[in-house]
Amino acid sequence: MDSTSLPFTTRVLPSQKELRTADQKADFAAFLPASHRTKDDHIIVPKLDSSFLEHELLVERLNNVQDWLWICGRPMPPHHQVLIAREITITENPELHLVWSKNRMFLKPIPLYLLDPEFWAAHIIHDRKLADCARGFLFSYISLIGYESDFRIAKEKALLPLDVTWEAWRGLAKEFLQHHCYASVNPRYWYGELRLSRLNKVYKLRKGYVLRGYSKVAAHTVYVDLIRDNFATLATILGYVVIVLTAMQVGLGVEQLQGDETFQNASYGFTVFSIIAPLVAGVGIMIAVLAMFISNWIATRAYERKRFRDIGVEPARKEQNGENEYARHSHHSSPPFKANI
């Protein structure tokens, strides 16, 4: 497939086909979401510019660890996800698309504009990086939805627009695959499902994100759960230690081992280890949780200062009538959100 050619020309959205005639100019406003959150967390009306499409389609964080994506699997269809009891979870983040954790598979629904060839011609095909990501994203769905059972599950989970028919989808898949080559898609889509736990390890070890990893969508939401799970693991290990200590105690009562100096030394060393190791592990867990808490607190406070600076307000706690209130002092003559909403 030529990098400047359209991946398909068939229209699969009946509503758009009926609304347009040959002399009408394409209006893509209906394809856009109601609002859009920028990288700076501003809520704005979405505009068809490069920043919006890059936010919707690029997968740069995965491309940054491209050499380590060999640890992933292949894309499996929705009926297989149901078969292995994985819950399909909707995400609008393209860098979580086809990422799984425990019993959840994250999938980004197909944006309406990716099913319109005129939109491709007007806004995507001229940007090589954007076009490669868009082709790869569409290819991931063609890989996922191969059978009509997959198609029905995708419609039930709102992964596909409601007015797309099975016949139209088959036609799109056929046309796309006739001209498909892996060199025309983003390298992320050379791979399939990515295990989130392994991505977190890659980001911790290779990129230096020791506390946060790649994503925290599957992390503990409260510190109590984090402490409980870590101490539960420690308790499991201590269970094995108890079994070993019991076996050694029995061994020390056996005549054949009472005079064995090697066994005596091993028993002594392991006994001391079993006393000290749990204390060290427990302290280590608490230190790790404390470090995570401090890191999150610092990051939250830094974000708060940056956020209020960006939106033009200065929070100040005041005691008025026995209640805490925020005094907002705008740096602008107009309300800070008026231009954004």
matplotlib code that plots the C-alpha trace (Angstrom):
import matplotlib.pyplot as plt

x = [0.0, 1.4, 1.7, -0.2, -3.1, -6.4, -6.7, -10.4, -12.9, -16.1, -18.4, -19.7, -21.7, -25.1, -26.1, -23.3, -23.9, -27.5, -26.7, -24.2, -24.6, -21.9, -21.7, -21.9, -18.8, -18.0, -18.8, -16.9, -18.2, -20.6, -17.6, -16.1, -16.8, -18.8, -15.7, -12.0, -9.4, -6.1, -2.7, -2.9, -6.4, -8.3, -11.8, -12.4, -14.6, -12.7, -11.2, -10.0, -6.4, -3.2, -3.1, -6.5, -5.8, -2.4, -4.0, -6.6, -4.3, -0.6, 1.1, 4.4, 4.9, 4.7, 7.0, 9.5, 9.8, 9.4, 12.3, 10.6, 7.2, 8.3, 6.9, 3.3, 0.9, -1.3, -4.6, -7.4, -11.1, -13.9, -15.4, -12.0, -11.9, -15.4, -14.2, -11.3, -13.6, -11.9, -14.1, -13.9, -13.3, -13.8, -10.9, -10.4, -6.7, -5.0, -2.0, -4.2, -5.9, -5.3, -3.6, -4.9, -4.5, -5.8, -9.4, -9.8, -9.0, -8.9, -10.2, -10.7, -13.9, -13.4, -13.9, -16.5, -14.0, -11.8, -14.7, -15.0, -12.6, -13.2, -12.0, -8.8, -8.2, -8.7, -7.1, -5.0, -3.3, -1.0, 0.6, 2.8, 3.0, -0.7, -1.6, 0.5, -1.2, -4.6, -4.0, -2.6, -5.6, -8.1, -6.1, -6.3, -10.1, -10.1, -7.9, -10.3, -13.6, -13.4, -16.6, -20.2, -20.1, -17.2, -19.2, -22.2, -20.1, -18.4, -21.7, -23.0, -19.9, -20.2, -16.9, -18.5, -21.0, -24.6, -25.4, -22.5, -23.8, -22.0, -22.1, -20.5, -17.8, -17.0, -16.6, -14.3, -12.2, -11.8, -10.8, -8.3, -6.7, -6.2, -3.8, -2.4, 1.3, 2.9, 5.4, 2.5, 1.3, 2.8, 5.3, 3.1, 0.5, 3.0, 2.3, -1.0, -2.2, 0.2, 0.3, 0.1, 2.1, 5.0, 4.7, 4.9, 8.1, 9.6, 8.9, 10.3, 13.5, 14.2, 12.6, 13.2, 9.5, 10.0, 6.9, 4.4, 5.4, 3.5, 0.0, -1.7, -5.2, -4.7, -2.9, -4.2, -6.6, -6.1, -3.0, -4.8, -5.3, -1.6, -0.4, -2.8, -1.8, 1.9, 1.5, -0.7, 2.2, 4.6, 2.3, 2.3, 6.1, 6.2, 3.9, 6.6, 9.2, 7.2, 7.0, 10.8, 11.4, 9.1, 10.9, 14.3, 13.0, 11.9, 15.3, 17.1, 15.3, 16.4, 19.5, 21.2, 21.1, 21.9, 25.6, 25.6, 27.4, 26.3, 22.7, 23.2, 24.7, 22.0, 19.3, 20.9, 21.3, 17.8, 16.4, 18.1, 17.0, 13.4, 13.5, 15.1, 13.8, 10.0, 11.0, 13.2, 10.4, 7.7, 9.8, 10.6, 7.0, 6.2, 9.1, 7.9, 4.4, 5.7, 7.8, 4.8, 2.7, 5.3, 5.8, 2.0, 1.6, 4.4, 3.0, -0.5, 0.6, 2.7, -0.2, -2.5, -0.2, 0.2, -3.5, -4.6, -1.9, -3.1, -6.8, -6.0, -7.2, -5.5, -7.0, -6.9, -8.6, -10.5, -12.7, -16.1, -19.0, -17.2, -16.8, -13.8, -14.2, -12.0, -11.5, -10.9, -9.0, -9.1, -6.3, -8.7, -11.7, -13.8, -14.5, -11.6, -13.7, -15.8, -13.4, -13.0, -16.5]
y = [0.0, 3.4, 5.7, 8.4, 6.2, 5.8, 2.4, 2.1, 4.1, 2.4, 4.4, 2.3, 5.1, 5.2, 8.4, 10.3, 8.7, 9.9, 13.5, 14.2, 14.7, 15.0, 18.8, 19.1, 20.0, 17.4, 18.6, 16.5, 18.3, 15.4, 13.1, 15.0, 14.5, 17.1, 18.3, 17.6, 17.6, 19.0, 17.9, 20.8, 19.5, 22.4, 21.4, 22.9, 22.4, 20.0, 21.3, 19.4, 20.3, 18.2, 18.5, 16.9, 14.1, 13.4, 13.2, 10.7, 8.4, 8.7, 6.0, 7.6, 6.2, 2.7, 3.6, 4.8, 1.2, -0.5, -2.8, -4.4, -5.0, -8.6, -9.6, -9.1, -11.5, -11.3, -9.5, -11.9, -11.3, -10.3, -13.8, -15.0, -12.3, -13.5, -17.1, -16.5, -14.3, -11.0, -7.9, -5.5, -2.1, 1.1, 3.6, 6.8, 6.6, 5.2, 4.1, 1.8, 0.3, -3.5, -3.5, -6.0, -6.4, -9.4, -9.9, -6.6, -5.8, -2.1, -1.1, 2.3, 2.5, 3.3, 7.1, 7.9, 9.8, 6.8, 5.2, 8.0, 8.0, 11.7, 12.5, 10.4, 12.4, 15.8, 15.4, 12.2, 10.9, 13.9, 13.4, 10.2, 9.7, 10.2, 8.0, 5.1, 5.2, 5.5, 2.6, 0.5, 1.3, 0.4, -2.8, -3.8, -3.8, -5.7, -8.3, -8.3, -8.4, -11.4, -13.2, -12.0, -13.0, -10.6, -7.9, -8.4, -8.2, -5.0, -3.4, -4.4, -2.9, 0.3, -0.3, 0.3, 2.9, 1.6, 2.2, 0.1, -3.1, -6.5, -6.4, -2.9, -4.0, -7.1, -4.8, -2.4, -5.3, -6.9, -3.6, -2.8, -6.2, -6.3, -3.4, -3.9, -4.2, -3.9, -1.2, 1.2, 0.9, 2.2, -0.4, -0.6, -2.4, -5.0, -6.5, -7.4, -7.4, -5.9, -7.0, -4.0, -5.5, -6.1, -2.6, -1.2, -3.3, -2.0, 1.6, 1.1, -0.6, 1.0, 4.5, 5.2, 5.5, 3.4, 4.4, 5.0, 2.7, 2.9, 3.3, 3.1, 2.1, -1.3, -0.1, 0.1, 3.1, 3.3, 2.7, 0.3, -2.1, -1.8, -2.5, -5.4, -7.1, -6.8, -8.1, -10.9, -11.9, -11.7, -13.9, -16.5, -16.6, -16.8, -19.9, -21.7, -20.5, -22.0, -25.3, -25.3, -24.4, -27.2, -29.7, -28.6, -28.9, -32.5, -33.1, -31.9, -34.6, -37.4, -39.2, -39.3, -35.4, -34.5, -35.0, -33.4, -30.1, -28.9, -29.4, -27.7, -24.7, -24.5, -24.7, -22.0, -19.7, -20.2, -19.6, -16.3, -15.4, -16.3, -13.8, -10.9, -11.3, -10.6, -7.5, -6.2, -7.0, -5.3, -2.2, -2.3, -2.4, 0.5, 2.5, 1.8, 2.9, 6.0, 6.9, 6.4, 8.6, 11.4, 11.1, 11.3, 14.2, 16.2, 15.5, 16.5, 19.7, 20.6, 19.9, 22.0, 25.0, 24.6, 24.1, 27.1, 29.2, 28.0, 28.8, 32.1, 31.8, 31.9, 29.7, 31.0, 29.3, 31.7, 31.1, 32.7, 32.0, 28.8, 27.3, 27.0, 28.7, 29.4, 33.0, 33.2, 36.1, 36.1, 37.5, 38.1, 40.3, 37.4, 34.1, 31.6, 28.9, 31.0, 30.8, 27.1, 25.8]
z = [0.0, -1.0, 2.0, 0.3, -1.0, 0.8, 2.7, 1.4, -0.6, 0.3, 2.6, 5.5, 7.2, 5.7, 7.4, 5.8, 2.4, 2.5, 3.7, 1.0, -2.7, -5.3, -5.1, -1.3, 0.7, 3.3, 6.8, 9.4, 12.5, 13.3, 13.6, 16.5, 20.3, 22.3, 24.1, 24.1, 26.9, 25.9, 27.3, 29.7, 30.9, 29.3, 28.2, 24.7, 21.7, 19.5, 16.3, 13.3, 13.6, 13.9, 17.7, 18.1, 15.7, 17.2, 20.6, 19.2, 17.2, 18.0, 20.2, 20.9, 24.4, 22.9, 20.1, 22.7, 23.9, 20.5, 21.0, 24.0, 22.5, 21.6, 25.0, 23.9, 22.2, 19.1, 18.8, 19.7, 18.6, 21.0, 21.1, 22.4, 25.1, 26.3, 26.1, 28.5, 30.8, 30.0, 30.3, 27.4, 28.9, 26.8, 26.7, 24.6, 25.1, 21.9, 24.0, 26.0, 23.0, 22.9, 26.3, 28.9, 32.6, 34.6, 33.5, 31.5, 27.9, 27.0, 23.6, 22.0, 19.9, 16.2, 15.7, 13.1, 11.0, 10.5, 8.6, 6.1, 3.1, 2.5, 6.0, 5.3, 2.1, 3.8, 7.2, 7.5, 4.4, 4.0, 7.5, 7.3, 11.1, 11.5, 8.5, 9.8, 13.2, 11.7, 9.3, 12.2, 14.4, 11.7, 10.9, 14.6, 14.3, 11.1, 12.9, 15.9, 14.0, 11.7, 12.4, 12.7, 16.3, 16.8, 15.0, 17.2, 20.4, 19.0, 18.4, 21.9, 23.5, 21.4, 19.7, 16.3, 15.2, 15.3, 11.7, 10.3, 8.9, 8.7, 4.9, 4.9, 7.4, 5.3, 2.3, 4.1, 5.5, 2.1, 0.4, 3.2, 3.2, -0.5, -0.3, 3.2, 4.0, 7.5, 6.3, 6.0, 9.6, 12.8, 14.3, 17.4, 15.3, 14.2, 17.6, 19.2, 22.7, 25.2, 28.8, 31.1, 33.9, 31.5, 30.0, 33.5, 34.1, 30.9, 31.8, 35.3, 34.2, 30.9, 31.2, 34.9, 35.9, 39.0, 40.9, 38.1, 35.3, 32.0, 33.3, 36.7, 35.4, 37.1, 40.1, 43.7, 44.1, 47.9, 50.0, 52.3, 49.5, 48.4, 52.0, 52.4, 49.2, 49.9, 53.4, 52.1, 49.7, 52.7, 54.8, 52.0, 51.9, 55.7, 55.5, 53.6, 56.1, 58.9, 57.1, 56.6, 60.3, 61.4, 59.2, 60.6, 64.1, 63.4, 61.7, 64.8, 66.8, 64.5, 65.6, 62.2, 61.9, 65.5, 64.8, 61.3, 61.7, 58.2, 59.0, 62.4, 60.8, 58.1, 60.8, 62.8, 59.8, 58.5, 62.0, 62.3, 58.7, 59.5, 62.4, 60.6, 57.1, 57.9, 59.8, 57.0, 54.4, 56.5, 56.9, 53.2, 52.3, 54.5, 53.1, 49.5, 50.4, 52.1, 49.0, 46.8, 49.0, 49.0, 45.3, 44.6, 47.1, 45.4, 42.0, 43.0, 44.6, 41.6, 39.3, 41.5, 41.3, 37.5, 36.9, 38.8, 37.1, 33.7, 34.4, 35.9, 39.5, 42.9, 45.6, 49.1, 52.0, 54.2, 57.3, 56.7, 58.9, 60.2, 56.7, 54.4, 51.1, 48.1, 47.2, 43.5, 42.1, 38.3, 36.3, 33.4, 33.0, 31.8, 33.7, 33.2, 31.6, 29.3, 26.4, 26.8, 27.2]

ax = plt.figure().add_subplot(projection="3d")
ax.plot(x, y, z, "-o")
ax.set_aspect("equal")
plt.show()
